[in-house]
Amino acid sequence: MTAYAIEGSSDNKLVSEILGEAFADDPVMRWLQPDTTRYAALYRALLTAGHGSRGRRDVCFDGDRAVGAAVWDPPGFRPSSGRQLLAVPRFLSALGGRYRRGQLLEEMFAGYRPREPHWYLAFVGATVHGRGVGSTLLRAGMESVDGPAYLESSNEANIPLYERFGFTVTAEVTLPENGPTVWPMYRRAPG
Protein backbone atom coordinates (compact mmCIF):
# COMPACT_ATOMS: atom_id res chain seq x y z
CA MET A 1 0.00 0.00 0.00
CA THR A 2 1.15 3.48 -0.74
CA ALA A 3 0.20 6.78 0.89
CA TYR A 4 -0.38 9.67 -1.49
CA ALA A 5 -0.60 13.32 -0.55
CA ILE A 6 -3.88 14.88 -1.66
CA GLU A 7 -3.95 18.59 -2.46
CA GLY A 8 -6.79 21.07 -2.77
CA SER A 9 -10.44 21.32 -1.84
CA SER A 10 -11.61 19.11 -4.70
CA ASP A 11 -10.46 16.15 -2.57
CA ASN A 12 -12.76 16.97 0.36
CA LYS A 13 -15.40 14.57 -0.93
CA LEU A 14 -13.04 11.59 -1.24
CA VAL A 15 -11.39 12.14 2.15
CA SER A 16 -14.80 12.71 3.81
CA GLU A 17 -16.23 9.50 2.37
CA ILE A 18 -13.20 7.47 3.48
CA LEU A 19 -13.29 8.89 7.01
CA GLY A 20 -17.07 8.53 7.24
CA GLU A 21 -16.78 4.82 6.46
CA ALA A 22 -13.67 4.33 8.60
CA PHE A 23 -15.33 5.79 11.71
CA ALA A 24 -18.67 3.96 11.40
CA ASP A 25 -18.02 2.05 14.65
CA ASP A 26 -16.09 4.77 16.49
CA PRO A 27 -17.36 5.33 20.07
CA VAL A 28 -16.99 9.13 19.94
CA MET A 29 -18.70 9.40 16.57
CA ARG A 30 -21.58 7.25 17.88
CA TRP A 31 -21.88 9.57 20.91
CA LEU A 32 -21.70 12.65 18.71
CA GLN A 33 -24.10 11.41 16.02
CA PRO A 34 -25.60 7.89 16.09
CA ASP A 35 -26.74 8.17 12.45
CA THR A 36 -23.76 6.77 10.52
CA THR A 37 -25.22 8.01 7.22
CA ARG A 38 -24.25 11.54 8.33
CA TYR A 39 -20.58 10.81 9.04
CA ALA A 40 -19.22 11.71 5.61
CA ALA A 41 -21.13 15.01 5.81
CA LEU A 42 -19.64 15.69 9.24
CA TYR A 43 -16.10 15.11 7.95
CA ARG A 44 -16.92 17.34 4.99
CA ALA A 45 -17.86 20.08 7.46
CA LEU A 46 -14.61 19.59 9.37
CA LEU A 47 -12.59 19.84 6.16
CA THR A 48 -14.61 22.88 5.09
CA ALA A 49 -13.70 24.47 8.44
CA GLY A 50 -10.09 24.10 7.36
CA HIS A 51 -8.61 20.90 8.76
CA GLY A 52 -5.79 19.78 6.49
CA SER A 53 -6.03 22.92 4.35
CA ARG A 54 -2.47 23.99 5.15
CA GLY A 55 -1.10 20.69 6.43
CA ARG A 56 -1.21 17.20 4.96
CA ARG A 57 -3.97 15.05 3.55
CA ASP A 58 -2.87 11.54 2.78
CA VAL A 59 -4.96 8.86 1.12
CA CYS A 60 -3.84 5.23 1.19
CA PHE A 61 -4.66 3.20 -1.90
CA ASP A 62 -4.76 -0.57 -2.38
CA GLY A 63 -4.48 -0.70 -6.16
CA ASP A 64 -7.01 1.83 -7.34
CA ARG A 65 -9.20 1.54 -4.23
CA ALA A 66 -8.89 4.21 -1.51
CA VAL A 67 -8.74 2.40 1.84
CA GLY A 68 -7.66 5.05 4.33
CA ALA A 69 -7.04 8.73 4.94
CA ALA A 70 -5.15 10.97 7.35
CA VAL A 71 -5.44 14.71 7.89
CA TRP A 72 -2.73 16.73 9.63
CA ASP A 73 -2.86 20.37 10.73
CA PRO A 74 0.47 22.25 10.91
CA PRO A 75 1.86 23.97 14.01
CA GLY A 76 -0.11 27.09 14.86
CA PHE A 77 -3.11 26.10 12.74
CA ARG A 78 -6.30 27.97 13.56
CA PRO A 79 -9.28 27.81 11.21
CA SER A 80 -10.18 31.26 9.94
CA SER A 81 -13.45 32.72 11.14
CA GLY A 82 -14.62 32.83 7.51
CA ARG A 83 -14.01 29.11 7.01
CA GLN A 84 -15.69 28.32 10.32
CA LEU A 85 -18.72 30.39 9.35
CA LEU A 86 -18.87 28.64 5.98
CA ALA A 87 -18.88 25.27 7.77
CA VAL A 88 -21.71 26.04 10.25
CA PRO A 89 -24.58 25.00 7.92
CA ARG A 90 -22.72 21.76 7.17
CA PHE A 91 -22.24 21.08 10.89
CA LEU A 92 -25.91 21.80 11.59
CA SER A 93 -26.97 19.46 8.80
CA ALA A 94 -24.64 16.66 9.91
CA LEU A 95 -25.26 16.93 13.64
CA GLY A 96 -28.83 18.20 13.83
CA GLY A 97 -29.88 18.46 17.46
CA ARG A 98 -26.44 17.28 18.58
CA TYR A 99 -24.63 20.38 17.30
CA ARG A 100 -23.91 21.45 20.89
CA ARG A 101 -22.08 18.18 21.52
CA GLY A 102 -19.72 19.04 18.67
CA GLN A 103 -19.01 22.42 20.22
CA LEU A 104 -18.51 20.83 23.62
CA LEU A 105 -16.03 18.35 22.20
CA GLU A 106 -13.94 21.13 20.67
CA GLU A 107 -14.04 23.21 23.86
CA MET A 108 -13.07 20.26 26.08
CA PHE A 109 -10.03 19.25 24.07
CA ALA A 110 -8.70 22.76 23.58
CA GLY A 111 -7.44 22.50 27.17
CA TYR A 112 -5.55 19.25 26.55
CA ARG A 113 -3.66 20.34 23.44
CA PRO A 114 0.00 21.19 23.92
CA ARG A 115 0.92 24.84 24.34
CA GLU A 116 4.07 24.58 22.22
CA PRO A 117 3.80 24.47 18.40
CA HIS A 118 2.95 20.96 17.21
CA TRP A 119 1.48 19.00 14.33
CA TYR A 120 -2.08 17.87 15.02
CA LEU A 121 -3.25 14.56 13.60
CA ALA A 122 -6.89 15.57 13.25
CA PHE A 123 -8.08 12.29 11.66
CA VAL A 124 -6.67 8.95 10.58
CA GLY A 125 -8.91 6.09 9.56
CA ALA A 126 -8.97 2.92 7.50
CA THR A 127 -11.88 1.25 5.76
CA VAL A 128 -10.14 -2.14 5.99
CA HIS A 129 -8.64 -3.38 9.24
CA GLY A 130 -5.63 -5.51 10.09
CA ARG A 131 -3.84 -4.83 6.79
CA GLY A 132 -1.45 -2.07 7.86
CA VAL A 133 -3.38 0.87 6.41
CA GLY A 134 -3.19 2.89 9.65
CA SER A 135 0.53 2.15 9.98
CA THR A 136 1.13 3.15 6.37
CA LEU A 137 -0.66 6.46 6.90
CA LEU A 138 1.10 7.19 10.19
CA ARG A 139 4.50 6.34 8.74
CA ALA A 140 3.96 8.68 5.78
CA GLY A 141 2.85 11.48 8.07
CA MET A 142 5.58 11.03 10.66
CA GLU A 143 8.27 10.97 7.97
CA SER A 144 7.23 14.39 6.74
CA VAL A 145 6.17 16.33 9.84
CA ASP A 146 8.92 17.99 11.81
CA GLY A 147 8.60 18.71 15.48
CA PRO A 148 6.19 17.38 18.07
CA ALA A 149 2.81 15.88 17.23
CA TYR A 150 -0.49 15.45 19.04
CA LEU A 151 -3.70 13.44 18.56
CA GLU A 152 -6.81 12.37 20.43
CA SER A 153 -7.50 8.64 20.28
CA SER A 154 -11.21 7.93 20.32
CA ASN A 155 -10.68 4.18 20.48
CA GLU A 156 -8.61 2.47 23.18
CA ALA A 157 -7.75 -0.35 20.75
CA ASN A 158 -5.72 2.13 18.66
CA ILE A 159 -3.45 3.28 21.49
CA PRO A 160 -0.79 0.57 20.91
CA LEU A 161 -0.57 1.60 17.24
CA TYR A 162 0.08 5.23 18.17
CA GLU A 163 2.56 4.16 20.87
CA ARG A 164 4.60 2.30 18.21
CA PHE A 165 5.02 5.69 16.52
CA GLY A 166 6.25 7.37 19.71
CA PHE A 167 3.01 8.83 21.08
CA THR A 168 2.26 8.59 24.79
CA VAL A 169 -1.07 9.00 26.56
CA THR A 170 -1.22 12.32 28.42
CA ALA A 171 -4.73 12.07 29.87
CA GLU A 172 -7.91 10.02 29.95
CA VAL A 173 -11.04 12.08 29.33
CA THR A 174 -14.59 10.78 29.74
CA LEU A 175 -17.13 12.74 27.71
CA PRO A 176 -20.28 13.97 29.48
CA GLU A 177 -23.79 12.58 29.05
CA ASN A 178 -22.64 8.95 29.41
CA GLY A 179 -20.03 9.55 26.73
CA PRO A 180 -17.04 7.39 25.86
CA THR A 181 -13.43 7.92 26.92
CA VAL A 182 -10.86 9.73 24.76
CA TRP A 183 -7.08 9.58 25.19
CA PRO A 184 -5.02 12.68 24.26
CA MET A 185 -1.57 11.55 23.06
CA TYR A 186 1.65 13.46 22.47
CA ARG A 187 4.86 12.68 20.59
CA ARG A 188 7.95 14.74 21.32
CA ALA A 189 10.07 16.04 18.50
CA PRO A 190 12.51 13.38 17.30
CA GLY A 191 16.14 13.79 18.30
C-alpha atoms as a printed R data frame, in Angstrom:
    type eleno elety resid chain resno       x      y      z
1   ATOM     1    CA   MET     A     1   0.000  0.000  0.000
2   ATOM     2    CA   THR     A     2   1.147  3.485 -0.737
3   ATOM     3    CA   ALA     A     3   0.203  6.778  0.890
4   ATOM     4    CA   TYR     A     4  -0.383  9.671 -1.489
5   ATOM     5    CA   ALA     A     5  -0.602 13.316 -0.553
6   ATOM     6    CA   ILE     A     6  -3.885 14.884 -1.657
7   ATOM     7    CA   GLU     A     7  -3.946 18.587 -2.461
8   ATOM     8    CA   GLY     A     8  -6.788 21.068 -2.772
9   ATOM     9    CA   SER     A     9 -10.441 21.321 -1.840
10  ATOM    10    CA   SER     A    10 -11.605 19.109 -4.698
11  ATOM    11    CA   ASP     A    11 -10.462 16.149 -2.573
12  ATOM    12    CA   ASN     A    12 -12.758 16.974  0.360
13  ATOM    13    CA   LYS     A    13 -15.404 14.570 -0.934
14  ATOM    14    CA   LEU     A    14 -13.042 11.590 -1.238
15  ATOM    15    CA   VAL     A    15 -11.394 12.143  2.149
16  ATOM    16    CA   SER     A    16 -14.797 12.711  3.814
17  ATOM    17    CA   GLU     A    17 -16.226  9.502  2.370
18  ATOM    18    CA   ILE     A    18 -13.200  7.468  3.478
19  ATOM    19    CA   LEU     A    19 -13.289  8.887  7.009
20  ATOM    20    CA   GLY     A    20 -17.075  8.527  7.240
21  ATOM    21    CA   GLU     A    21 -16.777  4.824  6.462
22  ATOM    22    CA   ALA     A    22 -13.673  4.325  8.599
23  ATOM    23    CA   PHE     A    23 -15.332  5.786 11.706
24  ATOM    24    CA   ALA     A    24 -18.670  3.958 11.397
25  ATOM    25    CA   ASP     A    25 -18.022  2.046 14.648
26  ATOM    26    CA   ASP     A    26 -16.091  4.765 16.491
27  ATOM    27    CA   PRO     A    27 -17.362  5.331 20.068
28  ATOM    28    CA   VAL     A    28 -16.993  9.132 19.943
29  ATOM    29    CA   MET     A    29 -18.702  9.404 16.572
30  ATOM    30    CA   ARG     A    30 -21.582  7.255 17.880
31  ATOM    31    CA   TRP     A    31 -21.885  9.568 20.906
32  ATOM    32    CA   LEU     A    32 -21.695 12.648 18.713
33  ATOM    33    CA   GLN     A    33 -24.098 11.410 16.016
34  ATOM    34    CA   PRO     A    34 -25.601  7.887 16.086
35  ATOM    35    CA   ASP     A    35 -26.739  8.175 12.451
36  ATOM    36    CA   THR     A    36 -23.759  6.770 10.520
37  ATOM    37    CA   THR     A    37 -25.220  8.012  7.223
38  ATOM    38    CA   ARG     A    38 -24.255 11.540  8.327
39  ATOM    39    CA   TYR     A    39 -20.579 10.810  9.040
40  ATOM    40    CA   ALA     A    40 -19.221 11.709  5.614
41  ATOM    41    CA   ALA     A    41 -21.131 15.014  5.809
42  ATOM    42    CA   LEU     A    42 -19.642 15.689  9.242
43  ATOM    43    CA   TYR     A    43 -16.102 15.112  7.950
44  ATOM    44    CA   ARG     A    44 -16.924 17.335  4.987
45  ATOM    45    CA   ALA     A    45 -17.856 20.079  7.458
46  ATOM    46    CA   LEU     A    46 -14.608 19.589  9.368
47  ATOM    47    CA   LEU     A    47 -12.588 19.838  6.159
48  ATOM    48    CA   THR     A    48 -14.610 22.880  5.094
49  ATOM    49    CA   ALA     A    49 -13.696 24.471  8.443
50  ATOM    50    CA   GLY     A    50 -10.089 24.104  7.357
51  ATOM    51    CA   HIS     A    51  -8.613 20.898  8.762
52  ATOM    52    CA   GLY     A    52  -5.791 19.785  6.490
53  ATOM    53    CA   SER     A    53  -6.029 22.917  4.348
54  ATOM    54    CA   ARG     A    54  -2.465 23.988  5.146
55  ATOM    55    CA   GLY     A    55  -1.104 20.685  6.428
56  ATOM    56    CA   ARG     A    56  -1.212 17.204  4.955
57  ATOM    57    CA   ARG     A    57  -3.972 15.049  3.548
58  ATOM    58    CA   ASP     A    58  -2.867 11.540  2.776
59  ATOM    59    CA   VAL     A    59  -4.962  8.860  1.122
60  ATOM    60    CA   CYS     A    60  -3.841  5.228  1.190
61  ATOM    61    CA   PHE     A    61  -4.664  3.199 -1.901
62  ATOM    62    CA   ASP     A    62  -4.764 -0.565 -2.382
63  ATOM    63    CA   GLY     A    63  -4.476 -0.704 -6.158
64  ATOM    64    CA   ASP     A    64  -7.011  1.831 -7.337
65  ATOM    65    CA   ARG     A    65  -9.196  1.543 -4.233
66  ATOM    66    CA   ALA     A    66  -8.890  4.215 -1.508
67  ATOM    67    CA   VAL     A    67  -8.740  2.396  1.838
68  ATOM    68    CA   GLY     A    68  -7.663  5.051  4.334
69  ATOM    69    CA   ALA     A    69  -7.044  8.727  4.937
70  ATOM    70    CA   ALA     A    70  -5.148 10.965  7.350
71  ATOM    71    CA   VAL     A    71  -5.444 14.708  7.887
72  ATOM    72    CA   TRP     A    72  -2.730 16.727  9.635
73  ATOM    73    CA   ASP     A    73  -2.860 20.368 10.731
74  ATOM    74    CA   PRO     A    74   0.465 22.246 10.911
75  ATOM    75    CA   PRO     A    75   1.855 23.971 14.010
76  ATOM    76    CA   GLY     A    76  -0.108 27.088 14.865
77  ATOM    77    CA   PHE     A    77  -3.109 26.100 12.744
78  ATOM    78    CA   ARG     A    78  -6.302 27.974 13.559
79  ATOM    79    CA   PRO     A    79  -9.283 27.810 11.211
80  ATOM    80    CA   SER     A    80 -10.181 31.256  9.938
81  ATOM    81    CA   SER     A    81 -13.453 32.725 11.145
82  ATOM    82    CA   GLY     A    82 -14.615 32.833  7.505
83  ATOM    83    CA   ARG     A    83 -14.014 29.107  7.013
84  ATOM    84    CA   GLN     A    84 -15.688 28.320 10.321
85  ATOM    85    CA   LEU     A    85 -18.715 30.391  9.355
86  ATOM    86    CA   LEU     A    86 -18.868 28.644  5.977
87  ATOM    87    CA   ALA     A    87 -18.879 25.268  7.765
88  ATOM    88    CA   VAL     A    88 -21.705 26.038 10.251
89  ATOM    89    CA   PRO     A    89 -24.579 25.004  7.922
90  ATOM    90    CA   ARG     A    90 -22.720 21.755  7.167
91  ATOM    91    CA   PHE     A    91 -22.244 21.075 10.888
92  ATOM    92    CA   LEU     A    92 -25.909 21.798 11.594
93  ATOM    93    CA   SER     A    93 -26.970 19.462  8.803
94  ATOM    94    CA   ALA     A    94 -24.638 16.660  9.909
95  ATOM    95    CA   LEU     A    95 -25.263 16.930 13.640
96  ATOM    96    CA   GLY     A    96 -28.832 18.205 13.828
97  ATOM    97    CA   GLY     A    97 -29.876 18.464 17.462
98  ATOM    98    CA   ARG     A    98 -26.438 17.282 18.578
99  ATOM    99    CA   TYR     A    99 -24.630 20.379 17.303
100 ATOM   100    CA   ARG     A   100 -23.911 21.454 20.890
101 ATOM   101    CA   ARG     A   101 -22.081 18.175 21.520
102 ATOM   102    CA   GLY     A   102 -19.715 19.040 18.670
103 ATOM   103    CA   GLN     A   103 -19.013 22.423 20.215
104 ATOM   104    CA   LEU     A   104 -18.511 20.828 23.622
105 ATOM   105    CA   LEU     A   105 -16.026 18.345 22.199
106 ATOM   106    CA   GLU     A   106 -13.944 21.135 20.667
107 ATOM   107    CA   GLU     A   107 -14.036 23.211 23.856
108 ATOM   108    CA   MET     A   108 -13.069 20.263 26.079
109 ATOM   109    CA   PHE     A   109 -10.026 19.247 24.068
110 ATOM   110    CA   ALA     A   110  -8.701 22.756 23.581
111 ATOM   111    CA   GLY     A   111  -7.442 22.500 27.168
112 ATOM   112    CA   TYR     A   112  -5.554 19.246 26.547
113 ATOM   113    CA   ARG     A   113  -3.663 20.336 23.436
114 ATOM   114    CA   PRO     A   114   0.003 21.186 23.924
115 ATOM   115    CA   ARG     A   115   0.923 24.839 24.342
116 ATOM   116    CA   GLU     A   116   4.074 24.579 22.216
117 ATOM   117    CA   PRO     A   117   3.797 24.475 18.401
118 ATOM   118    CA   HIS     A   118   2.946 20.960 17.208
119 ATOM   119    CA   TRP     A   119   1.476 18.999 14.334
120 ATOM   120    CA   TYR     A   120  -2.076 17.869 15.023
121 ATOM   121    CA   LEU     A   121  -3.253 14.557 13.595
122 ATOM   122    CA   ALA     A   122  -6.889 15.565 13.253
123 ATOM   123    CA   PHE     A   123  -8.076 12.290 11.661
124 ATOM   124    CA   VAL     A   124  -6.674  8.955 10.579
125 ATOM   125    CA   GLY     A   125  -8.913  6.094  9.557
126 ATOM   126    CA   ALA     A   126  -8.973  2.922  7.498
127 ATOM   127    CA   THR     A   127 -11.879  1.249  5.756
128 ATOM   128    CA   VAL     A   128 -10.140 -2.139  5.991
129 ATOM   129    CA   HIS     A   129  -8.642 -3.383  9.239
130 ATOM   130    CA   GLY     A   130  -5.632 -5.506 10.087
131 ATOM   131    CA   ARG     A   131  -3.844 -4.829  6.790
132 ATOM   132    CA   GLY     A   132  -1.449 -2.066  7.860
133 ATOM   133    CA   VAL     A   133  -3.384  0.869  6.411
134 ATOM   134    CA   GLY     A   134  -3.189  2.893  9.645
135 ATOM   135    CA   SER     A   135   0.529  2.149  9.982
136 ATOM   136    CA   THR     A   136   1.127  3.150  6.367
137 ATOM   137    CA   LEU     A   137  -0.662  6.463  6.896
138 ATOM   138    CA   LEU     A   138   1.098  7.186 10.188
139 ATOM   139    CA   ARG     A   139   4.504  6.338  8.739
140 ATOM   140    CA   ALA     A   140   3.963  8.681  5.776
141 ATOM   141    CA   GLY     A   141   2.850 11.483  8.068
142 ATOM   142    CA   MET     A   142   5.584 11.026 10.656
143 ATOM   143    CA   GLU     A   143   8.270 10.970  7.968
144 ATOM   144    CA   SER     A   144   7.234 14.394  6.743
145 ATOM   145    CA   VAL     A   145   6.173 16.330  9.839
146 ATOM   146    CA   ASP     A   146   8.915 17.989 11.808
147 ATOM   147    CA   GLY     A   147   8.602 18.707 15.483
148 ATOM   148    CA   PRO     A   148   6.192 17.376 18.074
149 ATOM   149    CA   ALA     A   149   2.806 15.877 17.226
150 ATOM   150    CA   TYR     A   150  -0.492 15.448 19.042
151 ATOM   151    CA   LEU     A   151  -3.700 13.436 18.559
152 ATOM   152    CA   GLU     A   152  -6.814 12.375 20.425
153 ATOM   153    CA   SER     A   153  -7.504  8.637 20.275
154 ATOM   154    CA   SER     A   154 -11.211  7.928 20.322
155 ATOM   155    CA   ASN     A   155 -10.680  4.182 20.479
156 ATOM   156    CA   GLU     A   156  -8.606  2.470 23.179
157 ATOM   157    CA   ALA     A   157  -7.750 -0.352 20.753
158 ATOM   158    CA   ASN     A   158  -5.717  2.126 18.656
159 ATOM   159    CA   ILE     A   159  -3.455  3.283 21.489
160 ATOM   160    CA   PRO     A   160  -0.794  0.566 20.913
161 ATOM   161    CA   LEU     A   161  -0.565  1.595 17.237
162 ATOM   162    CA   TYR     A   162   0.084  5.226 18.175
163 ATOM   163    CA   GLU     A   163   2.562  4.158 20.869
164 ATOM   164    CA   ARG     A   164   4.600  2.302 18.212
165 ATOM   165    CA   PHE     A   165   5.020  5.689 16.523
166 ATOM   166    CA   GLY     A   166   6.248  7.370 19.709
167 ATOM   167    CA   PHE     A   167   3.008  8.830 21.077
168 ATOM   168    CA   THR     A   168   2.259  8.587 24.794
169 ATOM   169    CA   VAL     A   169  -1.071  8.997 26.557
170 ATOM   170    CA   THR     A   170  -1.218 12.321 28.418
171 ATOM   171    CA   ALA     A   171  -4.734 12.073 29.874
172 ATOM   172    CA   GLU     A   172  -7.911 10.016 29.945
173 ATOM   173    CA   VAL     A   173 -11.038 12.075 29.333
174 ATOM   174    CA   THR     A   174 -14.589 10.783 29.737
175 ATOM   175    CA   LEU     A   175 -17.130 12.736 27.710
176 ATOM   176    CA   PRO     A   176 -20.283 13.972 29.479
177 ATOM   177    CA   GLU     A   177 -23.792 12.578 29.051
178 ATOM   178    CA   ASN     A   178 -22.643  8.948 29.406
179 ATOM   179    CA   GLY     A   179 -20.030  9.547 26.729
180 ATOM   180    CA   PRO     A   180 -17.039  7.386 25.864
181 ATOM   181    CA   THR     A   181 -13.435  7.917 26.916
182 ATOM   182    CA   VAL     A   182 -10.859  9.729 24.763
183 ATOM   183    CA   TRP     A   183  -7.079  9.579 25.190
184 ATOM   184    CA   PRO     A   184  -5.023 12.680 24.255
185 ATOM   185    CA   MET     A   185  -1.569 11.547 23.061
186 ATOM   186    CA   TYR     A   186   1.649 13.455 22.471
187 ATOM   187    CA   ARG     A   187   4.856 12.681 20.594
188 ATOM   188    CA   ARG     A   188   7.948 14.740 21.321
189 ATOM   189    CA   ALA     A   189  10.069 16.039 18.499
190 ATOM   190    CA   PRO     A   190  12.512 13.377 17.297
191 ATOM   191    CA   GLY     A   191  16.143 13.785 18.303
